Amino acid sequence: MLEIIRSLDGQKQTSVISQDSLDLVRRGELIYEQCWKATLESTHQDYFVAIEPDSGDYFLGRTLSEAAAAARQTYPNHRTYVLRVGHSTAVHIGACQVGPCSQG
């Protein structure tokens, strides 16, 4: 599947993402929003959470690796959706555009 996305500077970029991966993301986001967001954002801000979308089970970790490993221990043959509690993405890659690193 080919998906057009917009970068922060408004330019179009293309990304190849499988339908299975898109479905995993949609299901994981839905479960997080409906079931876990309110609780986790008040109790585990900045933790990582891995959500197994078939069961709705979640696994917390201080790092992405910890959360993913906990999920893999219980569901070794399942894919999970991982996000960082209270953030729009699990990880940030590249240069920042605001804040201390944008100065000078």
N, C-alpha and C positions, 0 to 999 in steps of 0.2 A: 504494500500500500504506500502511496506517495502522499505526503501531507505537507501543505504549505504553512509555514509559520512565519511570524513577524518577529524580528529581533528588536532590541531596545531602541535602536536608531531608526526603526520603521521599515527597514529593508526586508524584502521577501527572501526567505531561505527555504530550501526543501530538505526534507528529512524522510528517510525510509523507515517506517515503523510497521511492524506486522499487526494484523487485525487482532491476533491473540494478545499482543502486548497492550494495544489500546483498550481492549476489553478488560484486561487485568487492572489497568490504571483506573478506568471508569468505575469498576466494581469496588476497588480499594478505596477510592475517594468517596464513593457513596456510603460505604460502611463507616468510614471515619467520620464523615459529616453527620450521619444519622445516629450513630451509636456511641462513638468514643470521643469526639472532639471536645465537647463541653467539660467532661470529666478530666481528660488528660491534659488539657490546656490549663486547668486550675491546679493540677497535682504534679505534672511531670513536664513542665515547660522545658524546652531545649533537648529533651530526650529523643531518641529515635524509636519509632514504632514500626514493626513489621506486621502486616495484616494478611492473614490467610483468607482469601475471599470466599472459599466454599463453606467454611465453618463460621467465619466472622471473628475467629480468635485473633488476639493480638499479643505481641511479644515486645517488651521494652528493653532498651539498652542505652547506656551512656554514649555508645558509639554505634555507627551504622553496622559495623561488623558484629557487635554484641547482639543487636536486635535480630539481624539476619541469621546468626548462628543459633539463637534460641528457637526461632521459627523452624529452621532446618532440622533441629533435634527432634521436634515433635512431628513435623511434616517433611521428611527427607526427600520426597519425590514431588513436592508441590512448589509452585512459584508463589512468591509473596510480594506485596506492594509495600515499599518502605518509604516513610516520610519522616521529617523532623517536626516534632510537636511545636506548634506555634509559628512555623515558618512556611513560606510558599514553595520551597524546594528542600530536598534532603541535603544537598550539597551545593556550594557555589564554586564554579570553576572560572578562572580568568581574573581580569583586573576589575577592581570595584570602581564605580563611577561617582560615589558619594562617600563621605566620611573621611577619616584620617588619611587613608592611602591616596586620596585624590588631591591632597594638598602638596604642592611643591614638588 
